[in-house]
Amino acid sequence: MAGLQCHLRLYKQCFERDDETPPDPAQKSRFDMGTRVGVVARQVHPGGILIDEPFNKHEAAAAQTKQLLEHSDASTLYEAAFTEDGVRVRVDILSRSNDESWDLIEVKSSTSVKEEHIPDLAIQLHTLERSGLAIDRASIAHINRDYVYPGGAYDAFDLFAVSDRTTETRGWLGQVHGALADMRQSLESESAPIIDIGSHCTKPYACEFIEHCRRNEPEWSVDELPRITADRVSNFRASGIRSIFDIPSGSRLSETQERVREAVLTGEPFVSPALNEELHRILPPAHFIDFETANPALPIYPNTRPYEVLPFQWSDHVLHPDGQYSHHEFLAEGWDEPRPEFARTLTKQLAGAATIVTYSGYEITQLRNLARSLSRLPLGFDGLLSLPHVDLLSLVRSHYYHRDFRGSFSIKSVLPALIPDFGYEDLEIQDGEVASSAFLEAIDEETPREISDSIRSDLLAYCRRDTEAMTRVVDALKSVN
């Protein structure tokens, strides 16, 4: 799959991979969730035999698989291992279709079959059939988003949908031979292939070597223009334009992209004449709020669905009429569904607010979702949606740009440009995805209490930093007028 995306990625995975470097916390969380999904999915064909050799003991796993296939009447194998045609695969579920053939099932934690899943299935089918196995069906088992968790053990037959993709997979087999030949040619070279950066660096998956491939990019790369399409970037690079400095005057750019270009060329920030007026919309008492949410693939609370968004934490920095700030926060204990208590405490906290300030519209969206999903709303909750709201992200995007934003308006990019000595580097948790997985770890009954308490402390520090960052951004923007 890496080779289909980019031969350079495949080459570096084979010859320059650093297995001593652990995945980043967000990536590890995705891996762990995928593993848990795979274990639950085995109950679609229960009673099978697990080939439990680790991934780095592939030959032992292949030998165990071969022995079971030859000397056992097992109807289902989990993590069956094969090596054929120089290709190693581990099959999530291999189940007998009849006395002479098998069904191949690849488990995905997505809620639908995606385009990239078919070649993933095809390389497994290719390898299994070369080993002499007759395959009747090739399928993708994915999560059923409509499943409502009743509590207790998961019902795998309701939780997963098994989609027969045999026709598409066999249609892809014709490309497997050519793709493998091309990859082997690249791997046999004495040096890494030369491949320019482009949209393939992130599609269908983010490449772990992207920073290496960008090392020679100019300081102000053309892909730092906000919302520029991959095709437009490719066209610029094809014509020799890699830096914003090289973009000819009069090139077709959006209003925001032209502002960015001008800020890069001059070194001077763009400041809208309306910036001060927009900042004055933040009337005290102004509540700078931020939410953290979890959306586990496997539901953990009764009456919730896979990937349902569950707010579990809020932070609120309050700007009072005298110009002083106070801070308040909430973090769910986690044993009970967090939304009712989240809504109750937030409603109480925002009583008397003149303005709500957020960074993006995410928090308002979650308030609307709470209004739809909770059967009983706290008294006064409906009024939160009618409070005057300032979206600081939209305000910055429309009225200010510093070239050190590097084309991004996220608070992680805006903050260091405006307040260089204030950031997230000192925190254990530094982004929302990690916060989500950390909360799920903290409430897991197998997590020791001292680790859970430490995680909760880290969560509170991260969410507090987000709302404090918003206040710092507003104060900094006021000073530029």
N, C-alpha and C positions, 0 to 999 in steps of 0.2 A: 504494500500500500504506500510506503514511503517512496518506492521507486516510481510508481505511477504518478505521484505528485511531482517529484523532482529527482533526477539521477544524482545530483550533488548531495541531496539529503541522504539518499541510500548509501552513497560512497562514504560519507562522513559517519553514518551509523555503523558501517562495517569496519572502518579502519581508524576512525578518530573519536569514537564514542568514549565518554568518560563515565563509566559505570560507578565510579566512586562518588560522583556528584548526585545527591538525592534530588528527586523532582521538587519543584516549588510547592508550597502548601496547597495552593488551589488545584494544581495538577494531581497531587497525591490524593486529594479529596475526591476528584473525579474517578481516579483509578479505584479507590476503595469502594465507592458507590457502585461502580461497574462490577466489581467482584461480588458485592452483596447481591446485586440484581441477578448475576449469573447463578449464584447458589440457590436463590429462591426459584429461579426458572427451571431448575432441574425437576421440580415437582410436576412440571407438565408431562414428564415421563418418569414417574417415581420408581424407586426400587432399583435404580441402576448402580453400576460399579464405578467408583471414582478412581481415575488414574492420578494418584496423589503425588507423583514426583514433581519437584519444582521445575520452573521453566528452564533453568540452567542445567538440568539433568535430562535433557531431551532424549538422548539415546536410551537411557534406562526406561523412560516413559514409553518410548516406541516399542521396546522389547516387551514390556508388560502388556501393552495393547495387543501386540501380535500374539502373545501367548493366550490371552483371553479370547481373541477371535478364533484361534485354532483349537483350543481345548476347553472351551466353556460354552454353555448354552445361554449366557447372559443376553438379555433382550435389549439392554441399554448400557452405554458407556458414557461417562462424563470426562471431559478433557482427554479424550483419546488422542494419541500422538502418532504421527506418520512422518516418514522421510522418503520422498520419491522425487526423482528428477532434480536433485539438489535443492529441494524445497522442504522446509519443516513446517508442519502445521499442528495446532492443537484444536480439536473439534469440541465445541461446547457440549453438544448433545448428539450422540450417534445412536439411533434407535432402530431396531429391526422392523422392516416393513412387512416382510414375509420370510420364508425359509431361505430365500436366495438373495434378497436385497435389503438395503438399509435406507433410512431417512437421515439426512444431514440437517441439523438445526443450529444456526448461529444466533446467539442471544445478544440483543442490543438494548441499551437503557433508554433509547429514544422512544417517542410515542408514535412513530411511523417508520416505514421503510424509506431510506434515503438512497439517492443515486449511488453514493460511494459504497453502499452495502453490497451491491451486486458483484463488483469485482472481488471484494473480500470473500464472498461466498464462492465465486468462480475458482479462485486459486485453491480453495479447500477441495472443491469438487474435482478439479484437475489432479490434485495430489492423491486423493482417495481412490479415484478410478485407475490411476497408474499403479496403485498398490494392489489392484486386483479386486477391489470391492465394487460390487454393483450398487449404484445409488439410484433409488427410485424417485425421491423428492429432495429438493434443496429449499430450505425455508428460513425465514427470519422470524424469530420470536421477539416481539417488541412490547413495550408496556401499553396497556389499554388506559388511556387518559380518563375514560368514563367510569373506571372502577371506583367504587366507594368502599373504603376500608371499614369493616364492621367491628374491628378489634380482634385480638387473638392472633392465631396463625393466619398467614395469607392464603387465600384460595388462588393457587397459581393458574387454574383454568379460567378464572375471571380476570385476574391481574394481567395476564399476558394474552396477546393475540398472536397466533402463529400464521404467518402469511406465506403461502406456497409461491416461491419465486423460481421454480425449476425452469420454466421457459426462458425467462430473462437470463438466468445464470448459464444455461446451456448456450444461449446466444452469445454470451460473452466469452465462452471457452475458446472460440476462434482467435481472440485477441491475446489470450494468455501466452501462447507459444512465442509470438513475436515480441511481446512485452518482456518476457524473460530473456530472450536472446539479446535484446537491446540493453537490458540491465547488466547482463553478464559481460557484454562488451565494455561497458563503462567500468565495471569492477576489475576487469583485467588490465586496464590502463595503468601505467606507472604513476600517473598524476590524476588529481581530482578533475572531473569535467568542469568546464567553464560555462556557468549558467547565470544569466543576469537575474537580479531580483525582479519580482513582479507579483501578480495576483496569486500565483501558485504558492507563494510563501505562506499564505494563510488559508488556502482552500485546497481540500476540504478541512484540513487541520492546520493549526499554527505550527510552523517548523521550529524546532528547538535550536536551530543554527542560524536563525535570522540575523542576530546581531553580528555574527561572523561575516555573513554575506553583505551586510551594510557597512562594514568597517571602512570602505573606501568611498562611501557616499559623501558628497559635499556637506558642509555644516548646515546649509539651508536647502535641504532636498525638496524637489518639486512635490513630493507626496506629503509635505507638510501643509499644503494648501487645504483648508477645510472642505470636506465633502467633494473632493475631486475624485472622479471615477478612475477605476483601474485602467480602462482603455485610454483615457486622457493622459495618464501618467506614462503609459507605454508609448504613446505617440510622441510625447515630449522627449523621452529618452531615445527613441528611435531617430529623432532628428538632432540628437546631440545635446539636448537641453536637460540637464540633471539638477541644476541649481535654480532657485527662485531668482537669483541675480541674473540668470541667463534668459529669462522669459522676456521676449520682445515687448516693448511698449505697444499697447493697442491689442494685445492678445485677448481672446474672448475668455473673460473671467467673470465670476459672479461678483456682486458688490462686496461680499465678505472676503472673497479671495483677493480682490483688488486691494482691500484694506490691508490684508496680510502682506501682500507683495510690497506695498508702499512702506509698511512698518519695517520690513526686512531691509529694504533698500536704504531707508533713511536712518534706521536705528532709533527712530522716535515712535513712541506709542501712539496709536489712534485713540483719540478721546472725542466722543460724540458731544456736540453742544447740549444735548438733552440729558447727559449723564447725571448732572446734579439734580435735575427735576425728577428723574426716575428714582434716585436715592432717597429723595424726600417723601416718596410714597411709603417708606418704612416708618410708620408712626408708632411710638411707644404707647402702651407696652407691646413691644414686638417680640414674638417668639420664634427663634431660629431653631427649627426642629429637623431631626434626622431619624429615620427608621432603619432598623436592621431586620431582615426577613430570612426565612428558610423555606425552601421548596424541595423537600426530599423526594427522590424518585419513588422510594418505598414509603407510603404514608405511615406515620407513627401515632397519629391520634384518630380515634374512631370518627366516622362520618366525614373524613377528609379524603381527597383524591391524590393520585400521583402528581407531583410537581405543583400542587396547590400552594400558593404563596401564603405564608403564615408570618405576620409581623410578631416579633417576640421582644423587641427592645426599642425604646425611644430615648433620645437626649434632647434637652431643651435649654438653650441659653436665652434668657429673657433680658431684653433691653428696657430698662425702666425709664420713666420720664426725666429722672435726674441724671441720665447718662450712664448709670452704673449697670453692671450685668450681674445676674445670679444664674446658677445652674441647677437643673433638676433632671432626674433620670429614672428609668424603669427597665428592669430586666426580668423576664419571666423565669420562674423556678423551673418550668419545663415538664413537670410530671403531669400537669393538666394542660389541655388545649389552651394556648396562650392568648388567643384573640379576645375573649371576653374581658380578661383583666387588663390587657393592653388598652382596649377601648375605654374601660372604666377609668383607669388612671390618667389617660391622656385627656379625656373629657374634663376631668377635674382640674388638670394642670392648665388647660387652655381657657378656662373660664375667665372672662374679662379681657381677653386678648384684643388688641386693636388691629394687629397685623400678624399674619403668619409668613415667615420667610423660609423657603426651602431652596435646595440646589437641584433643580430639575422639577418636573411635575410628578415624580414618582410617589412622594408622600401623599399628595392629593388623590392620586389614583388608588393608593392603598386605603385611604379613608372611604372612598366610594365603594371599594370592594368589601370593606367591613360592613358598610351600610346594607349591602346586598346579602352578605353571607351570614350575619348574625341574626338569630331569631328574635333576640331581645337586645335592644340598643340602650345604652345608658341615657338617662334624662339629659338632654342638652347636646347629645352627639350630633344630631342633624344640623345644629347651628354651626358646627365646625366647618362644614362645606360652604357656608355663606360668608365666612370671614374674609376680609380683604387679604389677598395672597400676592406675594412678590416672589417670582421665580428668579433667583439670583443667576442661574445659568443663562437664562434668556436675556437678562439685563446685561450681563457681561458680553455675551455674544453680539448683542446689538449695539453696545455703546463703548466698548473698550477692547483694545488688543495690544498686547506687548509681544514683541517678536520671540521672547523666551517662552511663550506659550507653546511654541513648536507646532502650531496648527491645531492644538487641542484646547477645548474649553472646559475640560474636566477640572474639578477642584484640585486634583493632584498635580495638574499642570499650571493652573492659575496661581495657586498659593506660593510656590517657590519663586515665581517671577515677581510677585508683589511683596512678599515677606520672606526674603532669602534665609533667614535664621529660624524659620518656623516650619515644621513639616511633620512627617510621620515616621521618620527613620528610627526613632527611639522606641517605637511601639512593637510589641510582639505580633499583633494583628494589624495589617496595613491596608486591607481592602475588604469589600463587602462579601465576596465569595468565600474568602477564608473565614470571615466572621460567621457566615452561615454554617459552614462545616464545623467550626469550633463549637457553636452552640449545640449542634447535634451530638458532638462528642461529649460535651459537658453533661448532657442529660441522659446519656447512655448509662444504663444500670451497671455495665461492666467497667465504667471509668472510675478509678479510685477517687475518693472524696477530695483529697488534697489536690489532685490534678484538676478536678472539676472546679474547685474554688479558684485555682490559679487562672483557669480559662475564663471564668466569670469576671475576674478582675481585669483581664486583658480586654474582654468585650466592652466593659464599661469605659475603659480608657480610650479605646478606639472610637466608640460612638461619640463620646464627649469631645474628642479631638475634631471630629467632623463638624459639630455645631460651633465649636470655638473657631475653627477655620473660617466658617462663614462670617462670623463677626469680624474677624481680622481682615477678610477681603473687603467687607463694607467700609471699615475704618480706613483702609488703604485707598480705596477708590474715592472716598470723601476728600482725602488729602491731595489728590491730583487736580482738583478743581481750583 
